[in-house]
Amino acid sequence: MIERPPVYDLRRFILRTLSPVHVGSGDLFKRDVEIQFSPDRQRIFVLDMEAVFDRLSAHVEARSLRTISDMLARLRGNNVGLEEVSFHVLVRRDFPSNDLRRAIRDGAGRPLVPGSSLKGSLRTAIVRAFVQGRAGERPSQATRVLERLNRDPKRAAQNLEEQLLRPAGKKRPNEDLLRSLMVRDATFPCDKLGIQFVRVHSPSEGDPKRLANYTMAVEALEPEAEAEVEIALDSFLLGRPELDFPKLGLNWTTLAEWTQRRTTSLLQDEIRHFEALGWAGVIARLREIERAIATAGPGSIPLRVGWAIGWCGTTGALLEPQDRTILIAKYEEMNRRIGKYGARHYSGDRIFPKSRRLADANPSDGRGEPFGWMLLQPAGDRRLPIPAPFHPAAVSAAAAQPKGAPKPETPRSEKWTGCLLEWNPGSGGILRAKCINITAEARGQDALKIINEMPERSQERLKKKKEIKNATVVVQKLGNAWNITRVSITS
């Protein structure tokens, strides 16, 4: 028998984040270790410890430095600013969390969304389509999975996935339908990774807008960040009749159709959840995401990926609401409760779970930023530049100068959060960002270019109200002046 090589139908997409996205590395930046305050407590530095060690390694006495305080004192003595060895510089007085969840990066320090995370979300959409059936009917597999549950609630959908994605009698992983789907990592520019402060929205009967009394900090890709990603379908594997894959109908058209159906359902559930609780700002953001997906064009693939997408964003929530209540009850019988509340709290149309994680949450005006929404659109002829590596540890030209020689001045970039962004259209146009007691500006054509690169909703708000509160801006210092180079987030 002559085996044919795989035939890959490879396609390029532009991945665009529609909300903050955090895919964690599992590591943390710790307060008072990597997270350091300036002496005047008006700036916060998130240190790249490899860059710190690199700057210290040129000094023999560095071996005797035992504590982070000793290391930072030595850096100051060597005239190395903390911004030269930092991942992030924040202009703010407080850091309301004890740690910062690190995002996953590639070997060059660039933030990425792993292909495995994207494929996991695609898998959920495909399984969901099979559970619903072609005409929306509920197949018998959904009933049987409730009768034979995995004892680990996190793997509740495992049996269902195996029944739907593998032919009858096939047990090996390489006989799984998803072996025919390959997704590469999506790598983003370093300046698209920022810090989000997150609150848990946990409504109670007396306070539907209640937030938990603690704050989490995460590195997250900003909304409107873009990266190229490649997805391939193995047409040879999909065509093998002995695996029954041709009957399942996986192709580019159905992949887009199934993900759109799944994502639309998730969005509608989230909108209903926040409408019942009166969070107007969150509803408005979800409606914007809904419009972006609805107008994306043919072949587009919407997904929800990463941290804070909740139970409803995973394969654990594939069942219909009435079946989900049965699932919760069955795990209670095993003494493996799912979530804080029992099945009796989720009768009727109540969405499980009731808690959500939101960035920039504010109960007074119902503002909050959901996580994980993104859109993949066919790239066509469009090509994005390869993101530059992150180089905080590179020896600067200034450090290489002979001792006593003046340092050449280079622009220093920082990201300011919680700014008041003001627009004055007179005198050719002046854009100002005020943060604590520091002001940065852009004027004339530079200001108009920055505004035109902002999301459309933010442009309209700035031109109408002449200001936006709680903005995040990227600035550069040259001499004594701070110049705005980009408005990266507006809440």
KOLTOR-724101 format. One line per 8 residues: number of its first residue (from 1); their letters; for each residue x, y, z of C-alpha. Coordinates in nm, 3 decimals. Example, Ala and Ser with C-alpha at 12.3 -4.5 7.8 and 13.67 -1.06 7.14 Angstrom:
BEGIN
1) AS) 1.230 -0.450 0.780; 1.367 -0.106 0.714
END
This chain:
BEGIN
1) MIERPPVY) 0.000 0.000 0.000; 0.138 0.340 -0.100; 0.062 0.609 0.156; -0.009 0.954 0.021; 0.158 1.247 0.199; -0.067 1.492 0.385; -0.226 1.755 0.164; -0.253 2.076 0.362
9) DLRRFILR) -0.491 2.354 0.270; -0.307 2.639 0.443; -0.472 2.979 0.485; -0.358 3.303 0.646; -0.575 3.510 0.876; -0.540 3.844 1.053; -0.623 3.795 1.419; -0.770 4.108 1.578
17) TLSPVHVG) -0.845 4.130 1.948; -1.187 4.279 2.022; -1.128 4.302 2.398; -0.833 4.246 2.633; -0.690 3.894 2.600; -0.476 3.723 2.863; -0.318 3.386 2.794; -0.103 3.316 3.097
25) SGDLFKRD) 0.240 3.158 3.124; 0.166 3.030 3.475; 0.425 3.266 3.628; 0.381 3.578 3.838; 0.558 3.908 3.883; 0.579 3.958 4.261; 0.528 4.282 4.448; 0.857 4.413 4.599
33) VEIQFSPD) 1.053 4.177 4.374; 0.980 4.242 4.007; 0.720 4.511 4.090; 0.908 4.816 4.220; 0.812 5.177 4.299; 1.015 5.484 4.216; 1.145 5.677 4.522; 0.873 5.941 4.478
41) RQRIFVLD) 0.612 5.662 4.433; 0.481 5.818 4.113; 0.606 5.542 3.884; 0.586 5.165 3.899; 0.839 4.941 3.724; 0.778 4.578 3.632; 1.131 4.443 3.608; 1.272 4.196 3.358
49) MEAVFDRL) 1.505 4.009 3.594; 1.708 3.867 3.305; 1.783 4.225 3.200; 1.875 4.312 3.560; 2.118 4.020 3.584; 2.261 4.104 3.242; 2.340 4.460 3.351; 2.497 4.336 3.675
57) SAHVEARS) 2.701 4.053 3.521; 2.968 4.294 3.394; 3.063 4.370 3.754; 3.254 4.113 3.956; 3.105 4.243 4.279; 2.757 4.154 4.149; 2.813 3.801 4.278; 2.787 3.930 4.634
65) LRTISDML) 2.449 4.097 4.576; 2.200 3.891 4.777; 1.877 4.089 4.773; 1.675 4.278 4.516; 1.746 4.599 4.709; 2.122 4.540 4.671; 2.076 4.479 4.298; 1.872 4.793 4.243
73) ARLRGNNV) 2.117 5.003 4.444; 2.402 4.869 4.228; 2.208 4.952 3.911; 2.160 5.309 4.032; 2.528 5.327 4.115; 2.608 5.217 3.761; 2.375 5.488 3.625; 2.123 5.236 3.490
81) GLEEVSFH) 1.763 5.354 3.508; 1.497 5.101 3.601; 1.309 5.180 3.279; 1.607 5.026 3.094; 1.544 4.687 3.260; 1.164 4.684 3.276; 0.883 4.517 3.086; 0.641 4.793 3.190
89) VLVRRDFP) 0.659 5.143 3.337; 0.334 5.271 3.485; 0.274 5.631 3.585; 0.056 5.579 3.892; 0.093 5.585 4.270; -0.057 5.249 4.361; -0.050 4.888 4.245; -0.369 4.736 4.389
97) SNDLRRAI) -0.260 4.372 4.363; 0.012 4.168 4.532; 0.124 4.019 4.202; 0.086 4.041 3.826; -0.008 3.739 3.615; 0.243 3.705 3.332; 0.133 3.659 2.974; 0.296 3.392 2.763
105) RDGAGRPL) 0.576 3.517 2.536; 0.793 3.359 2.269; 1.171 3.322 2.295; 1.220 3.677 2.166; 0.999 3.825 2.439; 0.704 3.894 2.209; 0.351 3.829 2.342; 0.163 3.552 2.168
113) VPGSSLKG) -0.159 3.358 2.159; -0.055 2.991 2.125; -0.198 2.788 1.840; -0.309 2.533 2.102; -0.533 2.797 2.267; -0.688 2.892 1.934; -0.736 2.527 1.842; -0.903 2.458 2.178
121) SLRTAIVR) -1.160 2.729 2.108; -1.217 2.592 1.757; -1.263 2.245 1.904; -1.530 2.375 2.141; -1.721 2.534 1.851; -1.702 2.214 1.646; -1.821 1.994 1.932; -2.099 2.241 2.007
129) AFVQGRAG) -2.216 2.221 1.645; -2.224 1.841 1.664; -2.413 1.849 1.996; -2.677 2.078 1.851; -2.702 1.874 1.533; -2.745 2.004 1.183; -3.110 2.098 1.235; -3.065 2.210 1.595
137) ERPSQATR) -3.188 1.882 1.745; -3.035 1.739 2.060; -2.858 1.410 1.980; -2.863 1.111 2.212; -2.492 1.160 2.294; -2.578 1.464 2.505; -2.806 1.249 2.719; -2.562 0.959 2.749
145) VLERLNRD) -2.274 1.178 2.861; -2.474 1.273 3.170; -2.503 0.904 3.257; -2.126 0.840 3.237; -1.947 1.145 3.374; -1.573 1.182 3.425; -1.508 1.229 3.799; -1.306 1.542 3.729
153) PKRAAQNL) -1.549 1.830 3.658; -1.283 2.002 3.446; -1.298 1.704 3.209; -1.676 1.669 3.210; -1.695 1.691 2.832; -1.424 1.432 2.761; -1.658 1.142 2.695; -1.881 1.358 2.479
161) EEQLLRPA) -1.585 1.481 2.272; -1.463 1.126 2.215; -1.807 1.012 2.100; -1.848 1.301 1.860; -1.497 1.344 1.720; -1.386 0.983 1.681; -1.547 0.712 1.469; -1.723 0.427 1.646
169) GKKRPNED) -1.470 0.182 1.791; -1.175 0.418 1.736; -0.982 0.502 2.051; -0.643 0.631 1.940; -0.577 1.009 1.951; -0.456 1.008 1.588; -0.806 0.899 1.486; -0.956 1.219 1.626
177) LLRSLMVR) -1.114 1.460 1.376; -0.912 1.750 1.517; -0.589 1.585 1.398; -0.683 1.730 1.060; -0.675 2.088 1.196; -0.345 2.269 1.256; -0.310 2.618 1.403; 0.013 2.814 1.441
185) DATFPCDK) 0.096 3.064 1.714; -0.003 3.427 1.667; 0.280 3.667 1.764; 0.203 4.030 1.851; 0.409 4.350 1.873; 0.552 4.404 2.221; 0.382 4.742 2.266; 0.038 4.579 2.235
193) LGIQFVRV) 0.083 4.409 2.575; -0.033 4.614 2.871; -0.157 4.569 3.226; -0.523 4.532 3.322; -0.662 4.557 3.675; -0.948 4.311 3.713; -1.236 4.282 3.958; -1.467 3.985 4.005
201) HSPSEGDP) -1.832 4.078 3.951; -2.024 3.853 4.189; -2.386 3.972 4.208; -2.603 3.910 4.513; -2.978 3.946 4.556; -2.935 4.273 4.742; -2.655 4.412 4.524; -2.664 4.305 4.157
209) KRLANYTM) -2.352 4.512 4.080; -2.143 4.381 4.368; -1.769 4.344 4.313; -1.539 4.123 4.517; -1.318 4.324 4.752; -0.988 4.235 4.584; -0.816 4.325 4.257; -0.617 4.105 4.023
217) AVEALEPE) -0.354 4.234 3.781; -0.280 4.063 3.451; -0.071 4.130 3.143; -0.315 4.141 2.854; -0.316 4.214 2.485; -0.499 4.539 2.416; -0.818 4.563 2.209; -0.747 4.613 1.838
225) AEAEVEIA) -0.408 4.438 1.853; -0.333 4.245 1.533; -0.121 3.944 1.439; -0.098 3.700 1.151; -0.196 3.340 1.211; -0.195 3.038 0.983; -0.453 2.759 0.994; -0.437 2.443 0.787
233) LDSFLLGR) -0.684 2.164 0.710; -0.544 1.823 0.614; -0.765 1.743 0.316; -0.617 1.392 0.280; -0.707 1.298 0.640; -1.052 1.456 0.612; -1.118 1.247 0.303; -1.043 0.907 0.460
241) PELDFPKL) -1.374 0.713 0.444; -1.265 0.447 0.698; -1.260 0.723 0.966; -1.605 0.855 0.871; -1.457 1.207 0.859; -1.619 1.297 0.524; -1.963 1.258 0.689; -1.877 1.516 0.956
249) GLNWTTLA) -1.849 1.797 0.705; -1.551 1.990 0.843; -1.430 2.247 0.588; -1.356 2.620 0.577; -1.721 2.715 0.526; -1.853 2.507 0.815; -1.563 2.610 1.042; -1.659 2.977 1.001
257) EWTQRRTT) -2.030 2.893 1.032; -1.988 2.689 1.350; -1.763 2.942 1.525; -1.999 3.227 1.437; -2.295 3.032 1.573; -2.110 2.945 1.892; -1.975 3.296 1.951; -2.311 3.460 1.879
265) SLLQDEIR) -2.471 3.230 2.137; -2.204 3.319 2.396; -2.248 3.690 2.332; -2.625 3.669 2.364; -2.591 3.483 2.694; -2.350 3.747 2.827; -2.572 4.035 2.715; -2.877 3.876 2.882
273) HFEALGWA) -2.673 3.824 3.199; -2.569 4.190 3.225; -2.907 4.325 3.111; -3.068 4.145 3.405; -2.816 4.316 3.635; -2.822 4.661 3.476; -2.455 4.697 3.374; -2.503 4.941 3.085
281) GVIARLRE) -2.134 4.994 3.004; -2.058 4.622 2.978; -2.367 4.572 2.760; -2.248 4.850 2.527; -1.905 4.686 2.493; -2.061 4.347 2.419; -2.286 4.508 2.156; -1.978 4.659 1.990
289) IERAIATA) -1.813 4.317 1.980; -2.135 4.169 1.840; -2.141 4.431 1.561; -1.775 4.373 1.476; -1.841 4.001 1.433; -2.165 4.050 1.239; -1.995 4.282 0.985; -1.668 4.089 0.954
297) GPGSIPLR) -1.738 3.939 0.612; -1.740 3.584 0.475; -1.492 3.330 0.605; -1.431 3.514 0.934; -1.380 3.309 1.250; -1.481 3.470 1.584; -1.347 3.309 1.901; -1.324 3.355 2.276
305) VGWAIGWC) -0.986 3.255 2.412; -0.775 3.266 2.726; -0.821 3.361 3.090; -1.147 3.494 3.239; -1.372 3.348 2.968; -1.546 3.141 3.236; -1.720 2.806 3.234; -1.942 2.916 2.948
313) GTTGALLE) -1.641 2.965 2.722; -1.520 2.606 2.753; -1.635 2.261 2.647; -1.773 2.210 2.999; -2.073 2.425 2.904; -2.177 2.248 2.586; -2.503 2.119 2.726; -2.831 2.308 2.715
321) PQDRTILI) -2.939 2.495 3.035; -3.169 2.217 3.156; -2.896 1.956 3.105; -2.640 2.183 3.272; -2.850 2.185 3.588; -2.852 1.803 3.581; -2.474 1.806 3.536; -2.425 2.033 3.838
329) AKYEEMNR) -2.653 1.814 4.049; -2.473 1.495 3.951; -2.136 1.638 4.054; -2.290 1.744 4.384; -2.384 1.379 4.439; -2.015 1.293 4.387; -1.916 1.563 4.643; -1.745 1.753 4.360
337) RIGKYGAR) -1.946 2.070 4.344; -1.895 2.292 4.038; -1.870 2.651 4.154; -1.984 2.820 4.472; -2.358 2.750 4.448; -2.562 2.432 4.413; -2.797 2.321 4.137; -3.104 2.467 4.310
345) HYSGDRIF) -2.960 2.818 4.253; -2.959 2.767 3.875; -3.318 2.677 3.800; -3.497 2.822 3.498; -3.297 3.044 3.263; -3.034 3.157 3.513; -2.692 3.149 3.349; -2.420 2.945 3.518
353) PKSRRLAD) -2.188 3.068 3.656; -2.306 3.400 3.795; -1.961 3.556 3.848; -1.764 3.739 3.578; -1.416 3.895 3.568; -1.406 4.248 3.430; -1.124 4.494 3.370; -1.179 4.858 3.467
361) ANPSDGRG) -1.505 4.765 3.643; -1.712 5.054 3.782; -2.057 4.978 3.928; -2.164 5.346 3.931; -2.183 5.369 3.552; -2.190 4.997 3.473; -1.853 5.013 3.300; -1.640 4.703 3.255
369) EPFGWMLL) -1.426 4.532 2.996; -1.487 4.161 2.923; -1.198 3.934 2.829; -1.102 3.701 2.550; -1.297 3.811 2.240; -1.114 3.802 1.907; -1.179 3.780 1.535; -0.985 3.599 1.262
377) QPAGDRRL) -1.041 3.741 0.914; -0.897 3.607 0.586; -0.575 3.798 0.521; -0.597 3.810 0.142; -0.298 4.009 0.016; -0.248 4.190 0.346; 0.083 4.126 0.524; 0.174 4.243 0.872
385) PIPAPFHP) 0.536 4.322 0.957; 0.715 4.067 1.174; 0.703 4.201 1.532; 1.040 4.318 1.662; 1.196 4.124 1.953; 1.177 4.273 2.301; 1.523 4.395 2.405; 1.527 4.535 2.759
393) AAVSAAAA) 1.862 4.365 2.833; 2.051 4.493 2.529; 2.351 4.711 2.617; 2.262 5.061 2.505; 2.486 5.274 2.288; 2.520 5.508 2.584; 2.661 5.233 2.805; 2.919 5.150 2.540
401) QPKGAPKP) 3.064 5.504 2.538; 3.407 5.566 2.697; 3.394 5.661 3.062; 3.325 6.030 3.102; 3.183 6.073 2.753; 2.838 6.237 2.737; 2.550 5.996 2.680; 2.365 6.039 2.352
409) ETPRSEKW) 2.000 6.120 2.423; 1.748 5.870 2.290; 1.370 5.887 2.329; 1.242 5.695 2.630; 0.904 5.525 2.595; 0.656 5.470 2.876; 0.295 5.360 2.901; 0.073 5.577 3.118
417) TGCLLEWN) -0.253 5.440 3.257; -0.552 5.619 3.410; -0.488 5.940 3.212; -0.723 6.224 3.130; -0.704 6.261 2.750; -0.803 6.607 2.624; -0.857 6.731 2.268; -0.845 7.098 2.167
425) PGSGGILR) -0.921 7.132 1.793; -0.808 7.495 1.787; -0.457 7.616 1.693; -0.410 7.328 1.451; -0.515 7.069 1.713; -0.362 6.983 2.052; -0.395 6.640 2.213; -0.298 6.626 2.582
433) AKCINITA) -0.265 6.336 2.825; -0.253 6.424 3.196; -0.141 6.164 3.449; -0.082 6.257 3.814; 0.121 6.579 3.773; 0.276 6.505 3.431; 0.146 6.612 3.091; 0.229 6.479 2.744
441) EARGQDAL) 0.123 6.639 2.416; 0.089 6.587 2.043; 0.013 6.872 1.804; -0.111 6.932 1.454; -0.079 6.644 1.209; 0.085 6.422 1.472; -0.222 6.462 1.696; -0.465 6.393 1.410
449) KIINEMPE) -0.271 6.080 1.309; -0.289 5.946 1.668; -0.664 6.014 1.688; -0.729 5.848 1.351; -0.555 5.532 1.478; -0.787 5.510 1.780; -1.096 5.285 1.772; -1.387 5.456 1.598
457) RSQERLKK) -1.602 5.467 1.912; -1.318 5.643 2.101; -1.265 5.894 1.819; -1.634 5.988 1.827; -1.636 6.027 2.203; -1.319 6.240 2.206; -1.445 6.471 1.929; -1.786 6.509 2.095
465) KKEIKNAT) -1.687 6.546 2.462; -1.331 6.677 2.405; -1.200 6.442 2.675; -1.176 6.077 2.771; -1.112 5.966 3.127; -0.909 5.662 3.227; -0.715 5.638 2.900; -0.387 5.454 2.848
473) VVVQKLGN) -0.131 5.627 2.630; 0.219 5.550 2.505; 0.455 5.846 2.540; 0.819 5.930 2.466; 1.046 6.166 2.655; 1.294 6.377 2.464; 1.468 6.641 2.670; 1.219 6.771 2.923
481) AWNITRVS) 0.913 6.715 2.702; 0.679 6.418 2.694; 0.525 6.345 2.353; 0.221 6.123 2.290; 0.295 5.853 2.031; -0.015 5.634 2.063; -0.341 5.602 2.254; -0.350 5.230 2.323
489) ITS) -0.665 5.184 2.531; -0.967 5.397 2.604; -1.229 5.269 2.845
END
